[in-house]
C-alpha cells in the first residue's frame, strides 16, 4: 500500500501531535488536546486526507 505521507513528514506529525496533546492536558484545555490527536493519527496512519486535494505526496513516488 502506498501512503501519501513520507517518513520525515510522519515523524513531524507524531511529535507535533504528542506536543499538542501534552500541552492541552497540562493546561487543562481539551480542545487543544483534541486538535493534537489529528496530526498524531495522520502521522501514525501515514495518510493525510488533505494531500490528495492539493495534489501533494511526500510518501511513495509513482
N, C-alpha and C positions, 0 to 999 in steps of 0.2 A: 504494500500500500504506500502511496506517495503522500506525504504530509506537506502542507504549504508553509510550515514554519521551520526554519533551519535550526541547527544546534545552538548557535550563539543567541539567536532570537528566543529560543525556548528557555535558555538559562536566564536571560534578562527578564523574561516574563515571570518565571518562577520566583526569582529573587525579589522583583518588584511586588508581586502578589503577596508574598510572605511578609515583606516590609509593611505593606498597607494593612494587612490583617493584624500584624503585631501592633502597629500604631493605633488602629481602631480599637483594639482590645485594651491597650494601655490608657487611652484617653476616654474609654467607655463611649465610643462613637461607632455604633454598629453599622451605620451607613457606610463609613469608610472601610470597615472590615468586609462588608458585603461586596463593595466595589473591588476590593483586593482579591476576592475569590474569582473574578472574571479573568484577569491575567494569569492567575495561578492555574486555573483549569485549562485555559488555552495553551499554556506552556506545557502542562503535563500531557495533554492530548496531542499536541503538535499541529493543531488545525485552528486557524483564525477565520471566523466567518466573514470578516470584512475584507480579507485579502482577495478573494475572487471578484468582489465588487470593484475594487480598484486595480484588478489585474496584476496583483503582486504575488511573488512566490520567493521566499527565502529558503525553501526546503529543496527537494529534489528537482533537478533540471531535466527537462524532456528532450 
